[in-house]
Structure formats: C-alpha cells, structure tokens
Amino acid sequence: MDKTIIEIPTELLQAAKLTAEEAKTELAIRLYQTHKLNDEQAGALAGDPKAIEKLVWNNHSTGRFDMDEFLSWASHDLKTPLNAIIGFTRVVMKGMDGPVNDVQTTDLTTVYNGGQRMLVLMGNLVDMARLNNGEISLSREQCELRSVLINTAEQWQVKNPTKNLTTDIDITEPVFNIDLARINQIVANLLTLAAIRVTEGSLSLSARDDANGATVTIQSSGRKSRDKFEMDTAMLGFISSSLIKLHGGKTEAIDETEDGMLITFSLPR
C-alpha cells in the first residue's frame, strides 16, 4: 500500500496538546465521521482497529455525550427510517397496495404529514450540529442575487399556496459572490419564520443594494398567531443567522411586531 507522509510542526501539536499518534487518531475519527473512510480504513489510519469505537464513545464513562458530534455523523442513519415511513405511506395512499377508503386516507395523510414534519426537524437539528462543529463551508459562485431572491420566493410560494407573498427587489448591481444553495435556504427559512407568526395575513420580501452589498427585509403582517412556535423560531433563526455570518453578512433584526414579524439581514458583495 502506498503511503503519504504529512509533516506537522511540533509547535502545532504542542499547542493542541496532542502527540503525533493522537493527531493521527483524531484525523482518522474525523474522516470516519464525515463518511470519507469506512471503519476498517479509519482503523488502519489510526493504527488501532478499536480506536474508532473508543473515540466515538469515549465520553460514555464520564456520563457526557457530545450530541452535536453524534448528530453530524449519524444523520444518515437517523433520516433513513423516516424516509422509509414517508415513502411507503405515500405508496399506500396512492392505492398501489390495494384500495384505500376515505377514513384510511385521512389517517395516512396525518402519518405522511407528520413524517415530513419530523424529517424537516431532523434536517434542522443536523444543520445546527454541523454549524456548531464548524463543518459547513460555502461553495461560492458569481450569482445574480436579484434572480436568486425572486426564484426562491416563487418556490416558497408554490410550497405555501395559502400565504400571500409579494416581492419588491430593487438591486441595480446584481452580481454577488455567494453560495446559491445556502442563500436559498436562508431566504426560505426566514420566510417560513415570518409566516408562522401570523395565521392570516400577508408576507413581503424586499431587497435594496448599494456599493457595499444588499439589505434584505422580510415582513409578515396580519392576525397574530397565539402559538409562538418556539422550537421552529430557535432552529430557523440560528441556522439562518449562522449561514448569513458565514457569508460575511449580518442579521440586523428578527423582531416581533404588533401584527407579525420583521426580519432584516445584509450581505456583502
């Protein structure tokens, strides 16, 4: 087997309080957790087949468990059962396994919607864990921010047809260096965050730019919801603010208003 030699300055190992062998083992566990090596390969890199198991559960004896780390590497296994529930429920609803009456369809729809809801929450938990661990990086490209905002708003509206969304995008120099998928995620999350604060009403998405960057404002107004949706608010707010910060931007405001919510964030070019 060919080998690659990596030189690490002794000062860095001393600063990290690691020996060379410990550094090699830490690298092995990280590559295993990010699914870049299987357990056998990671064990070979660490020089100890049991090292992976030891490190994954090394907090067990102390009564402590790193949930962020667990969620980040176990996300696939956590989502797989939910995807199975959603997929097979859909199959039964379509009558592919035989006739389904109206009562059964109603019950299956409840199961299906609950599964979709849990899948979204699980995805949010994983994103939060990965952001906490610094495992999310941006894939930047030159994009027209105006088109990105309009397309994201249109896609969100299709998924939320009962919400009335208007846009006012006035960006004169539209080219920004951004991660397209993450900007889509930010805007969709914040639209959802604003929308859940009203049971009836409307939403608006506006954007303006200057020489330094763009300011995006999302606002909801209408009949205020009694449910504060604290879990959704915490998740969507944290994920969006963290992704905005990764872009070098700033979350200017996520504020309750008398009839809804006002959200403002800025992005540099």
C-alpha positions in Angstrom: 0.0 0.0 0.0 1.4 3.4 -1.0 1.9 5.8 1.9 1.7 9.6 2.1 3.8 11.5 4.6 2.3 14.6 6.3 4.6 16.9 8.2 3.0 18.7 11.2 5.1 21.3 13.1 5.9 20.2 16.6 4.6 23.6 17.8 1.2 22.9 16.5 1.0 19.5 18.2 2.2 21.1 21.5 -0.4 23.9 21.2 -3.2 21.2 20.6 -1.7 19.1 23.5 -1.6 16.1 21.2 1.1 13.5 20.4 1.7 12.5 16.8 -0.2 9.3 17.4 -3.2 11.1 18.9 -3.2 13.5 16.0 -3.3 10.6 13.6 -6.2 9.0 15.5 -8.1 12.3 15.6 -7.8 12.6 11.8 -9.0 9.0 11.4 -12.1 9.6 13.5 -13.0 12.8 11.7 -12.7 11.2 8.3 -14.8 8.3 9.6 -17.5 10.6 11.0 -17.7 12.5 7.7 -18.2 9.2 5.8 -14.9 9.7 3.9 -13.4 6.4 5.3 -15.2 3.3 6.5 -14.5 1.9 9.9 -11.8 -0.6 8.6 -10.0 2.2 6.7 -10.2 4.6 9.6 -8.9 1.9 12.0 -5.9 1.3 9.7 -5.1 5.0 9.6 -5.3 5.3 13.3 -3.1 2.2 13.7 -5.7 0.6 16.1 -8.8 -1.2 14.8 -10.5 -0.3 18.1 -9.6 3.4 18.1 -12.8 4.4 16.2 -15.1 2.7 18.6 -13.2 4.1 21.6 -13.2 7.6 20.3 -16.9 7.7 19.3 -18.0 6.6 22.7 -15.1 8.0 24.8 -17.5 10.2 26.8 -19.7 7.3 27.9 -17.8 6.5 31.1 -17.9 10.2 32.2 -21.7 10.4 31.7 -21.2 13.1 29.0 -22.2 12.8 25.3 -21.5 15.2 22.5 -24.9 15.4 20.8 -23.7 17.8 18.1 -21.0 15.4 17.1 -23.4 12.5 17.2 -26.0 14.2 15.0 -23.4 15.3 12.5 -22.1 11.8 11.7 -25.3 9.8 12.4 -27.6 12.0 10.3 -28.0 9.4 7.5 -29.0 6.6 9.9 -31.4 8.9 11.7 -33.2 10.0 8.5 -33.4 6.6 6.8 -36.3 5.2 8.9 -38.2 8.5 8.4 -37.7 8.4 4.7 -39.0 4.8 4.7 -42.1 5.8 6.6 -42.8 8.7 4.3 -42.2 6.7 1.1 -44.3 3.6 2.0 -47.1 5.8 3.4 -47.2 7.6 0.0 -47.3 4.2 -1.8 -50.3 3.1 0.3 -52.1 6.4 -0.1 -51.9 6.1 -3.9 -53.6 2.8 -3.7 -50.6 0.9 -5.1 -51.1 -1.8 -2.4 -54.8 -2.0 -2.8 -57.9 0.2 -2.4 -57.9 2.7 0.4 -61.1 4.2 1.8 -61.6 7.9 2.9 -61.0 7.3 6.6 -57.8 5.4 5.9 -56.7 8.2 3.5 -57.2 10.8 6.2 -55.2 8.7 8.7 -52.4 8.1 6.2 -52.3 11.7 5.3 -51.7 12.5 9.0 -48.9 10.0 9.2 -47.4 11.3 6.0 -47.5 15.0 7.1 -46.1 14.0 10.5 -43.2 12.2 8.8 -42.5 15.2 6.6 -42.5 17.4 9.6 -40.1 15.2 11.6 -37.8 15.0 8.6 -37.6 18.8 8.4 -36.9 19.0 12.1 -34.2 16.3 11.9 -32.6 18.2 9.0 -32.6 21.4 11.1 -31.0 19.6 14.0 -28.3 18.2 11.8 -27.6 21.6 10.3 -27.4 23.1 13.8 -25.0 20.4 14.9 -22.8 20.8 11.8 -22.8 24.6 12.2 -21.8 24.2 15.9 -18.9 22.0 14.9 -17.8 24.2 12.1 -18.4 21.5 9.5 -20.4 23.6 7.0 -18.4 25.6 4.4 -19.6 27.7 1.5 -19.3 26.8 -2.2 -19.3 30.4 -3.6 -20.1 31.4 -7.2 -20.9 34.6 -9.0 -24.7 34.8 -9.0 -27.4 37.4 -9.8 -28.8 38.0 -6.3 -32.0 39.5 -7.7 -32.8 36.3 -9.7 -31.9 34.2 -6.7 -34.3 36.0 -4.4 -37.1 36.0 -6.9 -36.7 32.3 -7.7 -36.6 31.4 -4.0 -39.7 33.4 -3.3 -41.6 31.8 -6.1 -40.5 28.3 -5.0 -41.6 29.1 -1.4 -44.9 30.4 -2.6 -45.6 27.1 -4.5 -45.0 25.1 -1.3 -47.1 27.6 0.7 -50.0 28.4 -1.5 -52.2 29.7 1.3 -49.7 32.5 2.1 -49.9 35.8 0.1 -46.3 36.8 -0.7 -45.3 40.0 -2.5 -41.8 40.9 -3.7 -40.0 44.2 -4.2 -36.5 43.6 -5.4 -34.5 46.7 -6.4 -30.9 45.6 -6.9 -29.0 47.6 -9.5 -25.7 45.7 -9.4 -27.0 42.1 -9.0 -23.7 40.1 -9.1 -22.7 38.7 -5.7 -20.2 36.1 -4.7 -22.5 33.7 -2.7 -23.4 30.1 -2.1 -26.5 29.7 -4.1 -28.0 26.8 -2.2 -27.3 28.4 1.2 -28.9 31.7 0.2 -32.0 29.8 -1.0 -32.0 28.1 2.4 -31.6 31.3 4.3 -34.4 33.1 2.5 -36.8 30.1 2.6 -36.2 29.6 6.3 -36.8 33.3 7.1 -39.9 33.4 5.0 -41.2 30.4 7.0 -40.2 32.0 10.3 -42.1 35.2 9.4 -45.1 33.2 8.1 -45.6 31.1 11.2 -46.2 34.3 13.3 -49.5 35.0 11.6 -52.5 32.8 11.0 -54.0 35.1 8.4 -52.3 37.9 6.5 -49.5 38.6 4.0 -45.7 38.5 3.6 -43.4 40.8 1.8 -39.8 40.3 0.6 -37.8 43.3 -0.4 -34.2 44.0 -1.2 -32.0 47.0 -1.9 -28.3 47.3 -2.7 -25.5 49.8 -2.5 -21.8 49.8 -3.2 -21.1 47.6 -0.2 -23.8 44.9 -0.5 -27.5 44.2 -0.2 -30.1 44.5 2.5 -33.0 42.0 2.5 -36.1 42.6 4.5 -38.9 40.0 5.2 -42.1 41.1 6.9 -45.3 39.4 7.9 -48.5 41.2 8.9 -52.0 40.0 9.8 -53.7 38.2 12.6 -51.0 37.3 15.1 -50.6 33.6 15.9 -51.1 32.6 19.6 -48.5 29.8 19.2 -45.0 31.2 19.3 -43.5 28.1 17.6 -40.5 28.5 19.9 -38.7 25.4 18.6 -39.1 26.5 14.9 -38.1 30.0 15.8 -34.9 28.9 17.6 -33.9 26.4 14.8 -34.6 28.6 11.8 -33.2 31.7 13.4 -30.0 30.0 14.5 -29.4 28.3 11.1 -30.2 31.4 9.1 -28.1 33.7 11.2 -25.1 31.3 11.2 -25.2 30.9 7.4 -25.5 34.7 6.9 -22.5 35.1 9.2 -20.6 32.6 7.1 -21.2 34.8 4.1 -19.7 37.7 6.0 -23.2 39.3 6.4 -25.2 40.3 9.5 -28.6 39.5 10.8 -29.8 43.1 11.6 -33.1 42.2 13.2 -35.5 39.4 14.0 -38.2 41.3 15.8 -41.8 40.7 16.8 -44.2 43.4 15.6 -47.8 44.1 16.7 -49.1 42.1 13.8 -46.3 39.8 12.7 -42.6 39.7 12.4 -39.8 41.9 10.9 -36.6 40.3 9.7 -33.6 42.1 8.1 -30.2 40.9 7.1 -27.3 42.2 5.0 -24.9 40.5 2.6 -21.6 41.8 1.3 -20.8 41.6 -2.4 
